[in-house]
Amino acid sequence: MTEEDPVRERRAEIIGLLYEVALDPSRLGALAQAWQRHAAALPHGSLDDPQIEAHLRRASQFLGRLAAARAETGIRALLDGIPRLAAFVSDGVLRIAACNRAAALAFRITEGAPLSALPFDPADGAALTAAIRRVASRRAERLITLRLRSTLTGGPVILRVSPADSAELRPLALVLSTELVWPEGFAETVQQAFSLTAAEVDIVRGVTLGLPIRDIAEVRARSVDTVRTQMRSILAKTETHSQAELVRVVLGLMDLALTPLGPLEPPALGALPETAPPRTLVLPDGRRLDWIEFGDPQGAACLYMPSEFGFSRWPAAAEREAAARGIRVIAPIRAGYGRSDPPSRGSDPLTAVTLDYAAVLDHLGLERVAVLALGADLRFAANLALLHPGRVTGILGCAARLPLRSPAQRDRLGPWQRFVAVNARSAPRMLGFLIQAAFALGRRRGKQALLTQALAGSAADLAVLADPELRDALLQGSEICLGARASAHDAFARDMIGAQKDWSGLLRACRVPILLLQGDADPGAPAPTIRDLARDFPEVEVEMVSHSGQLLFVSRWLQALDRLGEILPR
């Protein structure tokens, strides 16, 4: 075995898991573990791998289409998100409830046909029916893989059976097959993309559909040697080095050819409670930017930055207390969250978010505000104070994410935070896909399950999540991040990656009072790192709060409001 063989094997495992996660986000843990093993075995530095990244893009497109389809109310939308692989939906009892065009062509079935119409012998058909029933009932396995043999082609067929989320009252399962259908008109696309002859396109089609060279030669009435010579020409024109690589390239082209043109409509978000209806500002570049307000409309202004999780609402008692204390809370819904449009292409995320916040203040005519920032949003607060001197009267950070300036500080982080820090620097595209998959899984299992997983490193945070009133505030406020019809995974990933940069220069240059309330049970800001900060930035006041983690503000809001009162504009 050569030195390259283990790398090749790990790469193949990761590529396979990418597509498994795209079909079934519950496989996310297996992908993350495989990626960690791969990263640990490579030299330090960038983990970028062109071969993996090509599949990352395709898997991300597939995951996005499938997630969007699952968000709809009908099984038809679910199947439309799988255009080239044969797929159908059934309860395993009566008939095929629905199938896509690929399944109709590959299996010669129609919607409403009995399961016995599938091209499998009775024993294989019975095994498939039993698997569908088990998965659809959700009482046993959530994913079953079967290897059957088609009576149409005589070849093996791999089937993956998973639950189908839909508005149907009866439980259903989605059956996804390896049977591939060559789309109508795709031959012309392949010919134009690679300057192939018509004969070469026919060979590419056969190889892509899994036919061996001998069978292709027989169908074309040519010798095996002739087809092999043509194959060498095809590999040269497509700049690939093997039939397997050729198939991957062609499938990627097929994905692009089947991707609908034009932008997708942004997901609508249900209205927030009447106590804080969203308001909208149209920015000079034409983007929509929303914000909400609560507290005392005539009170001292507080600009609230809710972290990448989008915790835009406070516990009900905290919002009432803000009104009683004469505090007007302005909470912009930043670009890519809720119904706020994504940032302009190519813009610097730190600057773009800061300028959007300033635009809301300008629109409201607010010249002086205090800033309350959660988590890594501390960097936006410091940048706002720098870009608009005199506007920020003070900054209160709660469970702030601090600029990491050394490997030792990254090593102190909790496992999840350390995983993010490493990949944000070395493999941002992979991190983006993992976050996209986590959001898709959260939409399937429920947002509370996703939050529980994200906060698992702190018992103090899990205790907050167990409190009904505090939990309701977190779940409702984060609708702008992950809701029934909204997913801000792109913006979330962008924020997570940006937070890993060393932005200590912002703290050093900031000339306004900065107060930090930091929890002693926060895996994202361990006590030794807090001591480093206090030593290097003596002008920053730090107060440690016992038995608190990342959700410090939600559980200790009364203490936070007391400190906020010290920096509010007079």
C-alpha positions in Angstrom: 0.0 0.0 0.0 1.4 3.4 -1.0 1.4 6.5 1.1 -1.4 7.9 -1.0 -3.7 4.8 -0.5 -5.0 5.8 3.0 -5.7 9.3 1.8 -7.6 7.9 -1.2 -9.6 5.6 1.1 -10.5 8.4 3.5 -11.5 10.7 0.7 -13.7 8.0 -0.8 -15.4 7.4 2.6 -16.0 11.2 3.0 -17.4 11.6 -0.5 -19.8 8.7 0.1 -20.9 10.1 3.4 -21.5 13.5 1.8 -24.2 12.0 -0.4 -25.6 10.0 2.4 -26.0 13.1 4.5 -27.6 14.9 1.6 -30.3 12.2 1.5 -30.5 11.6 5.3 -29.1 14.4 7.5 -29.1 12.0 10.5 -25.8 10.6 9.0 -24.2 13.9 9.9 -22.4 12.5 12.9 -20.7 9.8 10.8 -19.5 12.4 8.3 -18.1 14.7 11.0 -16.2 11.8 12.6 -14.8 10.7 9.2 -13.8 14.3 8.5 -12.1 14.6 11.8 -10.1 11.4 11.2 -9.1 12.7 7.8 -8.1 16.1 9.1 -6.0 14.6 12.0 -4.0 12.5 9.6 -3.0 15.3 7.3 -0.3 17.9 7.8 -1.3 21.1 9.5 -2.6 23.8 7.3 -5.4 24.0 4.7 -7.6 21.0 4.4 -8.9 22.1 1.0 -9.2 19.1 -1.4 -10.5 19.9 -4.9 -11.9 16.4 -5.3 -13.9 16.6 -2.1 -15.0 20.1 -2.8 -16.5 19.2 -6.2 -18.7 16.7 -4.4 -19.4 19.1 -1.6 -21.0 21.5 -4.0 -23.2 18.8 -5.6 -24.1 17.3 -2.2 -25.0 20.8 -0.9 -27.3 21.4 -3.9 -29.0 18.0 -3.4 -29.4 18.7 0.3 -30.9 22.1 -0.4 -33.4 20.8 -2.9 -34.4 17.9 -0.7 -34.7 20.1 2.4 -36.8 22.6 0.5 -39.0 19.8 -0.8 -39.5 18.4 2.7 -40.6 21.8 3.9 -43.5 21.7 1.5 -46.8 20.1 2.5 -47.0 17.4 -0.3 -45.1 14.4 -1.3 -45.0 15.6 -4.8 -42.7 18.4 -3.9 -40.5 15.9 -2.1 -40.1 13.7 -5.2 -39.6 16.8 -7.5 -36.5 17.5 -5.5 -35.0 14.2 -6.7 -35.0 14.5 -10.5 -32.5 11.9 -11.8 -32.6 9.0 -9.3 -35.6 6.7 -9.3 -37.6 7.4 -6.2 -41.1 6.7 -4.9 -43.2 7.0 -1.7 -45.3 4.2 -0.1 -46.7 3.1 3.1 -45.7 -0.5 2.5 -49.3 -1.7 2.8 -51.3 -0.8 -0.3 -49.8 1.0 -3.3 -47.1 3.4 -4.6 -48.5 6.7 -3.3 -46.3 8.8 -5.7 -43.2 8.4 -7.9 -40.9 10.7 -9.8 -40.4 10.4 -13.6 -37.1 8.6 -13.1 -38.9 5.8 -11.2 -41.6 5.6 -13.8 -39.0 5.1 -16.5 -36.5 2.9 -14.6 -39.1 0.6 -12.9 -42.0 1.0 -15.4 -44.4 1.9 -12.7 -47.2 4.5 -12.3 -48.6 6.2 -9.3 -51.2 4.1 -7.6 -49.7 0.9 -8.9 -49.4 -2.0 -6.3 -45.9 -2.6 -4.9 -45.9 -6.0 -6.7 -45.6 -4.0 -9.9 -42.0 -3.2 -9.0 -39.4 -5.2 -11.1 -38.3 -7.5 -8.3 -38.9 -11.2 -7.6 -41.4 -12.1 -4.9 -38.8 -12.6 -2.2 -37.1 -9.3 -2.9 -40.4 -7.6 -3.1 -41.4 -8.9 0.3 -38.2 -7.7 1.8 -38.7 -4.2 0.4 -42.4 -4.1 1.6 -41.3 -5.1 5.1 -38.6 -2.5 5.2 -41.0 0.2 4.0 -43.5 -0.7 6.8 -40.8 -0.6 9.5 -39.5 2.8 8.5 -42.9 4.3 7.8 -44.1 3.3 11.2 -41.1 5.0 12.8 -41.1 2.3 15.4 -37.8 0.7 14.3 -35.0 1.7 11.9 -35.0 5.2 10.5 -32.8 4.1 7.5 -32.7 0.7 5.8 -30.5 -0.1 2.9 -31.4 -3.1 0.6 -29.5 -4.7 -2.3 -32.0 -6.3 -4.7 -31.9 -7.5 -8.3 -33.9 -6.0 -11.1 -35.9 -8.4 -13.2 -35.8 -5.8 -16.0 -32.0 -5.4 -16.3 -30.8 -8.4 -14.3 -28.4 -6.1 -12.5 -28.2 -5.1 -8.8 -30.2 -2.2 -7.4 -29.4 -0.5 -4.1 -32.5 1.0 -2.3 -32.4 3.3 0.7 -35.6 3.5 2.7 -36.1 6.6 5.0 -39.1 8.4 6.6 -41.0 10.7 4.3 -42.1 14.0 6.0 -45.4 15.1 4.5 -48.9 16.4 5.5 -50.3 12.9 4.8 -52.1 11.4 7.8 -50.8 7.9 7.1 -47.1 7.2 7.7 -45.0 7.0 4.5 -41.5 6.1 3.6 -39.3 7.5 0.8 -37.5 4.8 -1.3 -34.5 6.1 -3.2 -32.8 3.9 -5.7 -29.5 3.8 -7.5 -31.3 3.4 -10.7 -30.3 6.4 -12.8 -32.2 7.8 -15.7 -30.5 9.7 -18.5 -32.5 13.0 -18.8 -34.1 14.0 -22.1 -31.9 16.3 -24.0 -28.9 15.7 -21.8 -26.9 14.1 -24.6 -26.6 17.5 -26.3 -25.5 19.1 -23.0 -22.7 16.5 -22.7 -21.6 16.9 -26.3 -21.4 20.6 -26.1 -19.6 20.6 -22.7 -16.8 18.3 -23.8 -16.8 18.6 -27.7 -17.6 14.9 -28.0 -18.8 13.0 -31.0 -22.3 11.4 -31.1 -20.7 8.0 -30.8 -18.6 9.1 -27.8 -21.7 10.5 -26.1 -23.4 7.1 -26.5 -20.4 5.5 -24.7 -20.5 8.1 -21.9 -24.2 7.4 -21.5 -23.6 3.6 -21.2 -20.8 4.0 -18.7 -22.8 6.5 -16.6 -25.8 4.1 -16.5 -23.4 1.3 -15.2 -23.0 -0.8 -18.4 -19.6 -2.6 -18.7 -17.5 -1.9 -21.8 -18.3 -5.3 -23.2 -22.0 -4.6 -23.1 -21.6 -1.2 -24.7 -19.5 -2.7 -27.5 -22.2 -5.3 -28.1 -25.0 -2.8 -28.2 -23.0 -0.6 -30.6 -21.9 -3.6 -32.7 -18.3 -2.6 -32.3 -15.3 -4.5 -30.9 -14.3 -4.1 -27.3 -10.9 -2.7 -28.5 -12.6 0.0 -30.6 -14.8 1.1 -27.6 -11.7 1.2 -25.4 -9.9 3.4 -27.9 -12.9 5.7 -27.9 -12.9 5.7 -24.1 -9.3 6.9 -24.1 -10.3 9.8 -26.3 -13.3 10.6 -24.0 -11.1 10.7 -20.9 -8.7 13.0 -22.7 -11.4 15.4 -23.8 -13.1 15.4 -20.4 -9.8 15.7 -18.5 -10.6 12.7 -16.3 -8.3 9.8 -15.5 -10.7 6.9 -15.0 -14.2 5.7 -15.8 -15.2 6.4 -12.1 -13.9 9.9 -12.3 -15.7 10.4 -15.7 -19.0 9.3 -14.1 -18.6 11.7 -11.2 -18.0 14.6 -13.6 -21.0 13.6 -15.7 -23.3 13.3 -12.7 -22.1 16.7 -11.6 -23.0 18.1 -15.0 -26.4 16.4 -14.8 -27.1 18.0 -11.4 -26.4 21.4 -12.9 -28.5 20.7 -16.0 -31.4 19.7 -13.7 -31.1 22.6 -11.3 -34.0 25.1 -11.9 -32.9 28.4 -13.4 -33.6 31.6 -11.5 -33.4 32.5 -7.9 -35.6 30.6 -5.4 -38.2 32.5 -3.5 -36.9 33.3 0.0 -38.8 31.3 2.6 -41.6 33.2 4.3 -41.5 33.5 8.1 -44.5 33.5 10.2 -45.3 36.8 11.9 -43.8 37.5 15.3 -46.2 38.2 18.2 -48.2 41.5 18.0 -46.0 42.8 20.8 -43.1 43.0 18.5 -44.2 43.0 14.8 -41.3 43.1 12.3 -40.6 46.4 10.6 -38.9 46.7 7.2 -36.3 49.1 5.7 -35.3 49.0 2.1 -31.6 49.8 1.9 -29.9 51.9 -0.9 -28.7 48.7 -2.6 -32.3 47.4 -2.8 -32.0 44.8 0.0 -34.7 44.3 2.6 -33.6 44.6 6.2 -36.1 43.9 9.0 -35.9 44.7 12.7 -38.2 44.4 15.7 -38.7 46.6 18.8 -39.9 46.0 22.3 -39.7 47.7 25.7 -40.5 51.4 26.1 -41.0 53.2 22.7 -39.9 56.5 24.3 -37.1 55.0 26.4 -33.3 55.1 26.2 -32.2 53.2 23.1 -30.5 49.8 23.3 -29.2 48.2 20.1 -29.5 44.4 20.7 -27.3 42.0 18.8 -28.7 38.5 19.3 -25.7 36.2 18.3 -25.5 33.9 15.3 -28.3 31.8 16.8 -30.7 34.8 16.3 -32.1 34.8 19.8 -34.1 37.9 18.9 -36.6 37.8 21.8 -36.1 38.0 25.5 -38.0 36.1 28.2 -41.4 37.7 28.6 -40.6 38.9 32.1 -37.4 40.5 30.8 -39.2 42.4 28.0 -41.7 43.7 30.6 -38.9 44.8 32.8 -37.2 46.6 29.9 -40.4 48.6 29.4 -40.7 49.3 33.1 -37.1 50.6 33.2 -37.6 52.9 30.3 -35.5 50.9 27.8 -36.3 50.9 24.1 -34.8 47.7 22.5 -34.0 47.7 18.8 -33.2 44.3 17.4 -32.1 44.3 13.7 -32.7 41.0 11.9 -29.4 40.9 10.0 -28.7 39.9 6.5 -29.7 36.3 5.6 -31.9 35.8 8.7 -35.6 35.8 8.7 -36.8 37.8 5.7 -33.8 40.1 5.6 -32.1 39.7 2.3 -28.6 38.2 2.1 -25.6 40.6 2.0 -24.4 42.0 -1.3 -22.1 39.5 -3.1 -18.4 40.1 -2.3 -19.0 42.3 0.7 -16.9 42.0 3.9 -19.2 40.3 6.4 -18.0 42.4 9.4 -18.4 45.7 7.7 -21.7 44.7 6.0 -23.4 43.7 9.2 -22.1 46.8 11.0 -23.3 49.2 8.3 -26.7 47.5 8.2 -27.1 48.1 12.0 -26.1 51.7 11.5 -28.7 52.0 8.7 -31.5 51.0 11.1 -30.3 53.6 13.6 -30.2 56.2 10.9 -33.7 55.3 9.8 -35.0 55.7 13.3 -33.1 58.9 13.9 -31.1 57.5 16.9 -27.8 59.3 17.4 -26.8 57.6 20.7 -27.4 54.0 21.8 -26.0 51.4 24.2 -25.2 48.0 22.7 -26.1 44.7 24.2 -24.2 42.0 22.3 -24.5 38.2 22.8 -21.7 35.7 21.9 -19.5 36.6 18.9 -21.6 39.7 18.1 -19.2 41.6 20.4 -17.1 42.2 17.3 -20.0 44.0 15.5 -20.5 46.2 18.6 -16.8 47.2 18.7 -16.8 47.9 15.0 -19.9 50.1 15.2 -18.2 52.1 17.9 -15.1 52.6 15.7 -17.0 53.4 12.5 -19.4 55.8 14.2 -17.5 57.7 16.9 -19.7 59.1 19.6 -22.8 57.0 18.7 -22.2 54.1 21.1 -22.3 55.1 24.7 -21.1 51.7 25.9 -21.1 48.0 25.1 -22.4 45.1 27.3 -21.3 41.7 26.1 -23.0 38.6 27.5 -21.2 35.3 27.2 -19.0 37.0 24.6 -16.9 35.0 22.1 -13.4 36.4 22.4 -10.8 36.8 19.7 -8.6 33.7 19.7 -5.0 34.7 19.2 -3.1 31.5 19.9 -3.3 27.8 19.5 -3.4 27.4 23.3 -6.6 29.4 23.4 -8.2 27.3 20.7 -7.1 24.1 22.5 -9.0 25.2 25.6 -12.3 25.3 23.8 -15.0 22.7 24.2 -15.0 19.9 21.6 -17.7 21.5 19.3 -16.2 25.0 19.6 -12.7 23.6 18.8 -14.1 21.7 15.8 -15.6 24.9 14.5 -12.5 26.9 15.1 -10.2 24.4 13.2 -12.5 24.0 10.2 -13.4 27.7 10.0 -9.7 28.3 9.3 -8.8 25.2 7.3 -12.0 23.9 5.7 -14.7 26.6 5.6 -16.6 24.9 2.8 -16.9 21.7 4.7 -17.9 23.5 7.8 -20.6 25.3 5.7 -22.0 21.9 4.5 -22.0 20.5 8.0 -23.9 23.5 9.3 -26.4 23.2 6.4 -26.9 19.5 7.2 -27.3 20.3 10.9 -30.1 22.8 10.1 -31.8 20.3 7.8 -31.7 17.8 10.7 -33.0 20.4 13.1 -36.0 21.0 10.8 -36.7 17.3 10.8 -36.2 16.5 14.5 -37.2 19.9 15.9 -35.2 23.0 16.8 -35.1 22.1 20.5 -33.1 18.9 19.6 -30.7 21.0 17.6 -30.2 23.5 20.4 -29.7 20.7 22.9 -27.0 19.2 20.7 -25.3 22.6 20.3 -25.4 23.3 24.1 -24.5 19.8 25.2 -21.1 21.0 26.4 -22.6 23.0 29.3 -24.9 21.6 32.0 -25.8 25.2 32.9 -27.1 25.9 29.4 -29.1 22.6 29.4 -30.7 23.7 32.6 -31.8 27.0 31.0 -33.2 25.0 28.1 -35.2 22.9 30.5 -37.0 26.0 31.9 -40.3 26.4 30.0 -40.4 30.2 30.0 -36.8 30.6 29.0 -37.0 27.8 26.4 -40.0 29.5 24.8 -38.1 32.7 24.4 -35.2 30.9 22.8 -37.3 28.8 20.4 -39.5 31.8 19.4 -36.7 34.2 19.1 -34.6 31.9 16.9 -37.4 31.5 14.4 -35.4 34.0 12.3 -32.5 31.5 12.2 -34.3 28.2 11.9 -38.1 28.1 11.7 -40.8 26.1 10.0 -40.2 27.9 6.8 -36.8 29.7 7.3 -33.3 28.4 7.4 -30.3 30.9 7.8 -27.6 28.2 7.5 -25.6 30.2 5.0 -25.6 33.3 7.2 -25.0 31.3 10.3 -22.0 29.6 8.7 -20.6 33.0 7.6 -20.9 34.4 11.1 -19.3 31.3 12.6 -16.4 31.5 10.2 -16.0 35.3 10.7 -15.9 35.0 14.5 -12.8 32.8 14.3 -10.6 35.5 12.9 -8.4 37.5 15.3 -10.4 40.7 15.7 -8.5 41.8 18.9 -7.6 45.0 17.1 -11.2 46.1 17.3 -11.1 45.8 21.1 -7.8 47.6 21.3 -9.0 50.5 19.2 -12.4 50.8 20.8 -12.8 53.9 23.0 -16.1 53.3 24.7 -16.8 51.4 28.0 -16.9 47.7 27.5 -18.5 45.5 30.2 -18.5 41.7 29.9 -20.6 39.2 31.8 -18.9 35.8 31.3 -20.2 32.5 32.6 -17.9 30.1 34.4 -19.4 27.1 32.6 -19.1 28.4 29.0 -17.1 26.0 26.8 -16.7 28.8 24.2 -14.9 31.2 26.5 -13.0 29.2 29.2 -11.8 30.9 32.3 -8.1 30.9 31.3 -8.9 32.7 28.1 -10.9 35.2 30.1 -7.9 35.8 32.2 -5.8 36.3 29.1 -8.3 38.9 27.9 -8.3 40.7 31.3 -4.4 40.9 31.2 -4.1 42.1 27.6 -7.1 44.5 27.6 -7.2 46.0 31.1 -9.7 48.7 29.9 -12.3 45.9 29.4 -14.2 45.2 32.6 -15.0 41.5 33.1 -17.5 40.1 35.7 -17.7 36.3 36.1 -21.1 34.9 36.7 -21.3 31.5 38.4 -23.2 28.5 37.0 -23.7 30.2 33.6 -22.8 29.3 30.1 -23.6 30.5 26.6 -27.2 31.3 27.6 -26.1 33.7 30.3 -28.3 36.6 29.3 -31.4 34.4 29.1 -31.0 33.1 32.6 -29.4 36.2 34.2 -31.2 38.9 32.4 -32.0 40.9 35.6 -28.3 41.1 36.4 -27.6 42.1 32.7 -30.2 44.9 32.8 -28.7 46.3 35.9 -25.3 46.6 34.2 -26.9 47.8 30.9 -28.4 50.7 32.9 -24.9 52.0 33.6 -24.2 52.6 29.9 -27.5 53.7 28.5 -27.6 57.2 26.8 -28.8 59.9 29.2 
